[in-house]
Amino acid sequence: MALDKQHRYHILLVEDEVADANLLINALSHVDTLFSIDMVEHGETALAYLNRQAPYEHVVNPELLILDLNLPRVDGRELLAQLRANESFKNLAIIVLTTSHHEEDVAIAEEYQATYLQKPMSLEGLDRIARIIKQHCVESKS
């Protein structure tokens, strides 16, 4: 199935380090799928965004969440648990992108059916994110 170039794939990036977010956004600019990225800086705001609470009442639901684990307020681990406990977000594609090297964090990502990648991003990691974007863009159009 060919990608519909009119489809805009929506990504929510939950990252408190603006420099890391900018690096990821710039690195993904080569992906040949039309997508938009919204960014929030902590888990509490991500929950408001995903639940379309003020001021996010009119946002489009993302097809992919890219999530740092080490966040202020509600951290990524708690956010993962809350999302997977909510029927509306059980099938949301999630990439955990973190500097954490703890085995417990890898296990948490696996438990909540998230792809685990470490920062700093390697070319292989960026290619993996690009493949996930393309895959989910096709699935969302089927």
C-alpha positions in Angstrom: 0.0 0.0 0.0 1.4 3.4 -1.0 1.5 6.2 1.6 -1.1 8.8 1.1 0.9 12.0 1.0 -2.2 13.9 2.1 -2.2 12.1 5.4 -0.5 14.0 8.2 0.8 11.7 10.9 0.6 13.3 14.4 3.4 12.7 17.0 3.4 13.9 20.6 7.0 14.4 22.0 7.2 14.5 25.8 10.6 15.9 26.5 11.9 18.4 29.0 15.2 19.1 27.3 14.6 21.5 24.4 18.0 20.7 22.9 17.2 17.0 22.8 13.8 17.7 21.2 15.3 19.9 18.5 17.9 17.3 17.7 15.3 14.6 17.3 13.0 16.9 15.2 15.8 17.9 12.9 17.0 14.3 12.5 13.5 13.1 11.5 13.2 15.8 8.9 14.3 13.2 6.3 11.3 10.9 6.9 9.3 10.9 3.7 6.0 10.7 5.5 4.1 13.9 6.3 4.0 14.4 10.0 3.6 17.0 12.6 5.2 17.0 16.1 3.8 18.7 19.1 6.0 18.9 22.1 5.2 19.1 25.8 7.7 19.3 28.6 6.3 17.0 31.3 4.0 14.1 32.0 1.3 16.3 33.6 0.9 18.3 30.4 1.1 15.2 28.3 -1.9 13.8 30.2 -3.8 17.1 29.6 -3.0 17.0 25.9 -3.9 13.3 25.4 -7.2 13.8 27.4 -7.9 17.0 25.5 -8.2 19.1 28.6 -7.7 22.9 28.4 -5.9 24.3 26.6 -5.7 21.2 24.4 -9.4 20.7 23.5 -8.8 21.0 19.8 -5.6 18.9 19.2 -5.6 15.9 17.0 -5.0 12.6 18.7 -1.4 11.5 18.1 -0.6 8.2 16.4 2.7 8.0 18.2 4.0 9.2 21.5 7.8 9.7 22.0 8.5 9.8 25.7 11.4 10.6 27.9 11.2 8.8 31.3 12.9 11.4 33.4 10.4 14.2 33.5 9.3 16.7 36.1 5.9 16.4 37.7 4.5 13.2 36.3 7.5 11.1 35.1 7.4 8.9 32.0 7.1 5.7 34.0 3.9 6.9 35.7 2.6 8.3 32.4 3.1 4.9 30.7 1.2 3.2 33.5 -1.7 5.6 33.3 -1.9 5.4 29.5 -1.9 1.6 29.4 -4.6 1.5 32.1 -6.8 3.8 30.0 -8.7 1.9 27.3 -8.4 4.9 24.9 -4.6 4.7 24.9 -4.0 0.9 25.1 -3.0 0.7 21.5 -1.1 4.0 21.2 2.3 3.5 19.7 4.9 4.6 22.2 8.7 5.0 21.9 10.6 5.5 25.2 13.6 7.6 24.4 15.7 8.2 27.5 19.2 8.5 28.9 18.3 5.9 31.5 20.4 2.7 31.2 18.6 0.9 34.1 17.3 -2.6 33.4 14.1 -1.7 35.3 13.3 1.0 32.8 13.9 -1.4 29.9 11.5 -3.9 31.6 8.9 -1.1 32.2 9.0 -0.2 28.5 8.5 -3.9 27.6 5.8 -4.4 30.1 3.8 -1.4 28.6 4.5 -2.5 25.0 6.7 0.5 24.2 9.8 0.5 22.0 12.9 1.4 24.2 15.7 3.5 22.7 18.5 5.3 24.5 19.8 8.8 24.1 21.9 10.0 22.5 20.3 8.8 19.4 22.3 6.6 17.0 21.6 6.5 13.3 20.1 3.0 13.8 17.8 4.5 16.5 16.7 7.3 14.2 16.1 4.8 11.4 14.0 2.7 13.8 11.9 5.7 14.7 11.4 6.5 11.0 10.3 3.0 10.3 7.8 3.2 13.2 6.4 6.4 11.8 6.0 4.9 8.3 4.5 1.7 9.7 1.9 3.4 11.8 1.1 6.0 9.2 0.2 3.1 6.8 -1.8 1.3 9.6 -3.8 4.4 10.5 -4.9 4.7 6.8 -6.0 1.0 6.5 
